[in-house]
Amino acid sequence: MEQTSTTELRIGDWRVCPKSGEISRDSMTSKVEVRTMRVLVCLAEHVGEVVSIEELLNQVWSDVIVTQDSVYQAITTLRRLLGDDAKRPKYIETIPRLGYRMVAQVSPWIDAAVAAETTPAHGSRRVNTRLVWAIGGLVTLALIAAFLVRGKVAGHPAPGVNNVIASPERSIAVLPFLDLTEGMKEEEFADGMTEELIDKLSKTPGVRVPPPTSSFFYKDKHVSVSEVAKALGVIYVLDGSTRKSGNRLRVAARLVRADTAYVLWSETYDRPWDDSLKIQDDIAGEVTKALKVSIAIDPRPKS
């Protein structure tokens, strides 16, 4: 962090000056809060790499105790300032469950006027041109590598999947909850709801739950419940949705037995929109209790 804290950067179309806490483009300049700027610089330092929420907390908020909401708020602020779209990111991409990734091109800022004054010789200009091409080549290679890695992931089953092992009797996969809020503005809450459910269910004695990396593999994919269950080696699949309207939140969830496609349990939870973390914790707790009962009375516990 120290090396880049005083170095001006070009991030996409923006000139970023960590020392003054400003970003500028054309004739527009915006001030950035200190810790929010540190988040931006941290992502820029790891351009093309996934930076976990824990790593951002450790680097940016190492001297204070805060929750993950601080990271979410900083990312939201940066997207607003940069004019970025979470659905079609040009700067910061959300990697569900893992963290965030800077997808814009990053390089040291070189002022055009200064460069012209300090490079009168043609030889120096050739050196600068080579430097630009070298940086461009490295970025291209990084993008190609990322593309190849994604291609390999997309062409194979989810991480940790074993299609040969028989499904344990008490096994549940939690599919990523859908954000049905208008404009899909609460996707992070829906993802958090999914993670909270996985966490609570995995702590239930005798219940096997695939990890979040396996569940989120199926986000935005059109795959049947039976296919998901077979791939993840489970008997039951829990899915659902979240919807925020005004100051009210509705979370709907259902439990499906994959081999019969029967819905064994479903419920809808309405809550006032105040503390999102408390809402996730409360609803996840109620769902977990209900699922334990539903599985226990399932007339076909063995596959």
Sequence and secondary structure as in RCSB ss.txt:
>XXXX:A:sequence
MEQTSTTELRIGDWRVCPKSGEISRDSMTSKVEVRTMRVLVCLAEHVGEVVSIEELLNQVWSDVIVTQDSVYQAI
TTLRRLLGDDAKRPKYIETIPRLGYRMVAQVSPWIDAAVAAETTPAHGSRRVNTRLVWAIGGLVTLALIAAFLVR
GKVAGHPAPGVNNVIASPERSIAVLPFLDLTEGMKEEEFADGMTEELIDKLSKTPGVRVPPPTSSFFYKDKHVSV
SEVAKALGVIYVLDGSTRKSGNRLRVAARLVRADTAYVLWSETYDRPWDDSLKIQDDIAGEVTKALKVSIAIDPR
PKS
>XXXX:A:secstr
 TTTTTS EEETTEEEETTTTEEEETTEEEE  HHHHHHHHHHHHTTTSEE HHHHHHHHSTTS   THHHHHHH
HHHHHHHT  SSS SSEEEETTTEEEE S EEE   HHHHHHH  SHHHHHHHHHHHHHHHHHHHHHHHHHHHHH
HHHHTS  TT  SSS   SSBEEE   EE SGGGTTHHHHHHHHHHHHHHHHTSTT B   HHHHGGGTT    H
HHHHHHHT SEEEEEEEEEETTEEEEEEEEEETTTTEEEEEEEEEEESS HHHHHHHHHHHHHHHHHHHHHT S 
   
